[in-house]
Amino acid sequence: MPSLLIKGGRVLSPEDNLDGERDVQIESGVIRAIGPNLPAGVDETLDARGWVVAPGLVDMHVHLREPGGEASETLATGLAAAVTGGFTSVATMPNTRPVIDRPEMVAAQIAKARQLGLARVFPVAAVTLGSDGESLTDFEALTAAGAVAFSDDGRPVKTVGLLSQALKRSRELGAPLSDHCEDPSLSAGGVINEGPVAEKLGVRGIPNASEDVCVARDLVIAEATGGHLHVAHLSTARALDMVRQAKRRGVRVTCEIAPHHFTLTDEAVLAHGTNAKMNPPLRSAADVEAIRAGITDGTVDAIATDHAPHAAELKAKPLDAGAPFGITGLETALGLALTELVHTGLISLWHMISLLSANPARILNLPHGRLQIGGAADLTLFDPNIEWTYRAAESRSKSHNSPFDGRIFRGAVTATIVAGKIVYRRR
C-alpha cells in the first residue's frame, strides 16, 4: 500500500484535542505521524493547505437497500455516495428484504463491503425476527458476527415488554438499541406533518404526538433497565426536550438528528412533493428552531443522514397513494452542516466534527472518529468555504430523490481516505 503525506491542512480532531496546521503521515493503512513540517519520503503527497483534515465521518443511519431493494440502491452505489460525501464508515439499517436478523447476513454484508474497498460497513441488526415485533433475535450471535447496534428501523419496538428485554440484553453486550419512535395508532395513514400544509394538500397528517409518546415510553424503560437507548432521527421539540431532561436525570440515552430536520420545514413539500416526504416528516418552523437549539446546547449527540434512496418510479407515485418515505442524504450532509450550522454561527467546526464523526463512533463503540498515531487512517478532507451546487442527477447514489437538488452549499469534501487509500477526490 503506498505511503501518503497530507501537507499543511488544519488538522482538527476533538477526541485528540487537535486543532492546528499540521502534516499527517500515513503508511500501511495507519497514521504514523502527526506534526508540523514532516519530511516527505513517501510515495504520494497531498497538498491540503486551506482544507480541514478531520477524522473520517461516521454515518450511523443509512439504508443501502441490498438485499432486496437493488432497484433503488446497492452496496456499491451507496458506498460510492458515502465516500463522495466524506463518510468513511456507515452503519446500515436492517430493514432490507429479507430483514437482517441472522448472523450470516451480517457477516455477508461486511464481507461484500470489504471487497468493494470504499467506506467501512457496520451493520445494525434487527431487534426482532423479521422486525415483526414478536420475538427477539439472537443478540449475542449477531454481535459476534459484527453487528454494532440493534433496531427495527422503520418500526418502533412493538411492545414495552419486548423493549425492556431488548434493552437489558443489549446492555449486557454493550450495544445501543436504536428506536424509530412512532406510535402507529396515531400516525397510520399519515403522509406528511399534521398542520396547515397537510390541510392545504388535503392529505392526512402525522402528529408530533406520534413521536412524542413513543419517546416518552422508551425513556421510561431505558431508565428502568439502564440500557442504552438511542433515539433515531428525532424531529419534534417535545421529544428533544424529553431527551434533554432524561439526560439530566442520568438516563443512558443518545439521539441523532437528520440534516433535513434542521434545515427544512413541511413547507418544502409544496415545492418538492414526494422528494420531501420522509418519516418522521418535516415538521414546523418551531420544531426546526428547537432542533437547532438542541444541537447548539449539546442535547443532540449526532448528525445522521437517514439516507433512504428510492427509484424514480416509486417516488413518482402520488404523495398520499404509494410514494415511499425517504430521501437521499449521504452527499449533502456535510454541505448542509457547514452551510446551515457552522457558517451561520450556530456551532463551531469542532462541534460539527464531533456530531459527524467522534460522537457517532463513540455511540457505536467503534475505534474510529479520531486521529491518533497507530490508528486507522480514515480521514475526511474538506474545503469549508468552497461554493458548489448539488445536482441530484450527478449523484453516485443509484437514486436521486432529494429536496436539495439545485441547492448551493458552502463547503465541500475534497478527499476521502479509508485505511490509507484515497477512495474519493474532488475534481
Number of C-alpha atoms within 10 A of each C-alpha: 10 12 19 23 25 22 25 23 23 21 25 22 24 22 19 12 11 18 15 16 20 23 25 24 25 27 20 15 20 20 24 18 18 19 14 13 12 16 10 13 11 13 11 13 14 14 13 23 16 14 25 24 31 29 32 31 32 30 29 31 25 24 25 28 23 21 18 14 17 17 16 23 23 20 23 21 17 29 27 24 25 29 30 27 26 34 32 30 26 29 25 29 28 30 25 18 13 15 20 29 27 20 20 14 20 25 17 12 19 18 12 13 17 13 9 13 15 28 31 22 24 24 28 33 34 31 33 25 18 21 26 15 18 14 13 19 21 17 25 14 14 25 21 13 18 19 29 24 29 28 25 28 22 17 17 23 29 16 11 13 10 17 26 19 15 25 26 20 19 21 17 12 15 16 23 26 32 30 26 23 27 25 20 16 8 16 21 13 14 18 25 29 28 22 16 13 18 20 12 9 13 10 18 18 21 27 21 24 17 19 24 23 17 21 26 17 14 24 24 15 20 23 17 13 19 16 27 23 26 27 24 25 26 25 28 26 21 20 23 25 16 15 25 20 13 19 15 11 10 10 22 19 24 23 23 26 25 21 21 26 25 26 18 18 19 22 18 17 22 13 11 15 16 27 26 27 27 19 21 28 27 27 26 23 16 12 21 21 16 19 26 22 17 20 24 17 12 12 21 22 22 29 29 27 28 27 26 24 30 28 17 16 10 16 23 16 13 12 20 17 10 12 21 23 22 23 26 28 28 29 25 25 24 28 28 24 25 22 21 19 21 20 17 11 12 15 18 15 18 17 19 23 26 25 26 27 31 29 28 28 25 16 20 22 14 15 11 26 30 29 29 19 15 13 16 23 28 29 27 26 25 26 19 22 16 14 13 14 14 17 14 20 14 10 19 20 29 24 22 24 28 26 22 23 18 13 14 15 22 20 22 28 24 22 24 31 24 24 23 22 21 16 18 21 14 10 5
